[in-house]
Amino acid sequence: MSEDVLLTERDGAVTVLTLNRPRSKNALDHTLIEALGGALHAAGEDASVRAVVLTGAGSTFCSGADLKSAMIGGAEFFDQLDRALDNYHAIIRGIVGAPKPVIAAVEGAAVGFGCDLALACDLRLVAEGAYFQEKFVKIGLMPDGGGTFWLPRLVGLARAMEMMFTGEPVSAERAVAIGLANHVYPAASLRAEAMRLAHTLAKGPPLAYAEMKRAVRAGLGGTIETALTMEKAGQLRCLKSSDCFEGVAAWMQRREPSFQGK
């Protein structure tokens, strides 16, 4: 089943991981989360893999967590929130901990956890028309995939707060202008450009890349582990709040939420 929701391709020394739930805009359900976590770990451990490209099938990178599937789980979903967030965080750790370059090739939406997924990658190439959106606030939640860690370091405190507080999208062109992404290309050439870069990096020195990645991450001040721990605690509180129930209900009913702060 994991082969259906996640496509794993090998092109020389490059592994391409494609989120493959296009009908749900590549929303992350339990099966895809487990498959992606396992594939990232395997790619990180395989010395013959020298670079990884992460992308989405269809015209969307990733629309975030599959809320509709989660809501179907009812009370069981809320009983397993702690473990569920650990599974999401395993994906982020798989990207950060891989001793090799990981490139996000982003077409269409990178929303919510999908945005954080792209931000965790070492490089981000985006298609014209793509956008990043920390949409959590729209349903009374906070970023929970390292967004509070990545954004201030990538775009500065003021822009980071604006993205998180408003939940408004950031276009591909603006993402490049503010340092959120590296390059923007026509959608038709995004895959080719991502593979060209990946193969270029795959020819580089693996040990140097691993040490660069380790040093840069350590030198950011604070750690992703601290951020993920704080995000998990905060998100668990948010997920159990009345505001979250109201936010999700409003989203499903296509209306503006009325948050009460409880």
N, C-alpha and C positions, 0 to 999 in steps of 0.2 A: 504493500500500500504506500510505503514511503516513497517508492519510485514514482508514483503518480503525482504526489504533491510536491516533490523536490526532484528536479532533474540534475544529475551529476554527470558532467562531461569532462573528458580529459583531452587537451590539445597540447601535446608535447609536455612541457614542464608546467603547464598552466591548468588548473582545475577551475571549471566554471560551475557555480551553483545557481540554479534558477528556481526561484519560488514559482510553483506551478499550480496556482489556484486562480486562474484569470477571471473566472466567473464571480469570484468574491473579491476581486481586485487584490489577490494574493494576501488576503487576511490570514493571520496566524492562528490556526487552530492547534489542538493538542498534537495531532499527528505531524503537522508540518514543523512545529516547534521541536519535537523529539528528533525528527529527521534532520533538520538543519543543525541542531546542536551536535548530533553524531557526526555529520558530514564535516563540519568545521573542525571538530576534534581530530578526525581522521586526516584531514588535509594538513592540519598543523603538525601532526606527528610523522607524516610521510616525507622523508627527506628528498624524495624525487619530485615532490611538488614544490615549485620555487615561487609561485605566485597564485593568488586566488582572485577570481572575479565573482562578485555577488550581484545578481540581477533578478528581475521579475519577468514572468511570461506575460504576453499581451502588451497592453499599453500602460501598465501600472507597475511601479517598483514594489510597494507594500503599503496597504491601507491600515496597518496596525493590527491590534488584537481583533479576533473574530468575536465581536460582542454578541451577535445573534446566537452563535453556537454556545457561548458562555451562558447566556440567559436561559437557553433551553435546559441547561444543567440544573437550574433552580437552586435550592438550598445546598445541594452537593457542591456546586461551584464555590459558594462562599465558605464552605467547610474546608476547601482545599486551596484557598487563596495563597497561603504561605508557600506551599509547595509549587503552585503554579508560577509565582514570581521567581522562585529559584530556577525553574526551567527556562523562563525567559532570560534570566540573567546568565544562564549557562551559555546562551548564544553570544551575548556580549563578551563574556570572558573568553570564549573560543576565538573571537576575532582579535581581541586585544592580546591574548596570550600566544597567538600563532607567531612563530619566529620568522615570518615572511610577509611580504606586502599583501594586503587585502584591499582590493579596489571595488568600490560600489559603482555600478553602472545604472544610473537612475533615470528611468523614463516615467513620465506621468507623476502620480502622487507618491510621496514618501511622507506618510501621515502617522502621528502618534508614535507607537513603538517602531513603526516603519521608518520614521524620521530618525529616531535614536539608533536604529540598526545601521542606517547609512552613516550617521555621525561617528559610530564606533570604528568604521573602516579607516584605513590609513589615507586613502585618496578617494575623491568623489568626482566622477565624470557625469555630467547631466545632459539630457536631451533638451532641445528647445521645447518649451511648454511644460517641462517638469516643474515640480514645486515641492518645498519642504514645509511641513506644518506640525507644530507641537500642539495638537488639537485637544489634548487632555482636559484643559480648563473648560472646554465647552460642555463637558459632562461632569464637572465638579471634581476632576482628578488632577494629578500632577505627573510630570514625566517620570517614567520608571525604568528606562533603559539606559540611564547614564546621561540623559539630556541636561540635567543640572550641572553635570561635570563638564561635558563637551562644549556646550554653547558659550559660556563665558570665556573659555579659552580660545575658541575659534573666532567669535565675532565681538567680544567685549561684553562687559556687564550690562550696559544700557540696552544694546540690541538683544542680548539674551533674555533679559527681563521682558522686553516688549514682545518677543516671540512667545514666551511662556505665558505671560499675563493675558495677551489678547487672543492667542491661538490662531492668528491670521496667517495665511500662506505667504511664503517667500518664493518669488519666481526664480527660475533657473539663472537668468541674467543677474538679478540682484544677489543671488547666492554666491555667484562668482565674484561680484564686486565687493562683497563684504567679507570674503574669505571663508564662506561656508562650503563652497565647492571649488574645484580646481579649474575645470574647463567646461564649456558648453558647446554642444555639437548638434547638427540636425539629427532628428530621431533616426533617420535612415542609416546614418553612419556611426551611431553611438556604439553599437556592438563591435564594429571593426576598430574603432579608436581605442576602446577598452582593451581589446585583445592585443592591439599593437603595443600599447603601454605595458600590458602584462608580460608579453614576450620579451620586451626590452628589459624589464626588471628581472625576468627569469634568467637572463644571461649575466646578471650582476652577482656580486659576492654574497652568498647566503649568510656567512658568519657576520659580515659587516652589517647587513640588513638587520639581522637579529639583534646585534648590539646597539645599533642606532635606535631601533624601535624600543628596546628596553630602556635605554638612556633617556630618550625623549619623553616616554611615558612617565618615568620616574622623576624627571626634571620639571614636570608641569606643576608640582606643588600639590600636596594632598594626593590622594590615590583614588582610582576608580572603585576600589573595594569600599572605601569610606563612603563615596557617593552612592553606590548601589545599596549599601546597608541603610543609609539614611532614607533613600528613596523607597526602599521596601517598607520600612517602618511607617513612613508618611503615607505611602499609597495604601497600605492595609487600613490605616485609619480612615482615609478618604473613601475607600471602597465600601466600608461598612457604614458610611454616613447617609443620612436622608438626602443630602444634596446629590450624592451620586445616583441614588434611585431616581430622583427627580430629573437629573441630567440625562440618564439613559432613557427614561420614559419620554422626555421631550424630544430626544433624538429620534426615537422610534415613531413618535407621533408627528414629527416634522413641525414642531413648534418651539418657541423660545422658552428656555427653562426659567423657573422661578426659584432661585437658591435662597435658603433661609439660614445658612451658616450652622447647620446641625445635622 
